[in-house]
């Protein structure tokens, strides 16, 4: 299949209300004083024709998002479990403070002398390794052959056994 064929076959737009809308609707219909529990909410969504088993993660994330933006109040439990009510006192969305941009050009001009001096300071160069030292380290790192290690092990084992007798 070519990439042009894949693009033409885009996902179809989902019809119907979103999970968030369904949850808020189920909460508003509820008459329980303590709020709606998570299993009760799932039953209400299932009654409205929503596939709860398939979209469980979507339900939980929607609930967590509602709790974070304070449109749902949690009466019992923690996280996305417990009982929930619609929050009666919905706080007004807070405006984010915009940080004022300070002029840095004047600060750079004042410190310009220092930065030029720092740029001109000579950097230390690393010494190049001599080729002789590389050969020595390679020879020292060469692993022993398995036969030599076995001989060495057997010899030490014999001496320990003789010492025990």
Secondary structure, 3 states (H helix, E strand, C coil): CCHHHHHHCCCCCCCCCCHHHHHHHHHHHCCCCCCEEHHHHHHHHHHCCCCCCCCHHHHHHHHHHHHHCCCEEEEECCCCCCEEEECCCCCCCCCCCCCCCCCCHHHHHHCHHHHHHHHHCCCCCCCCCCHHHHHHHHHHHCCCCHHHHHHHHHHHHHHHHHHHC
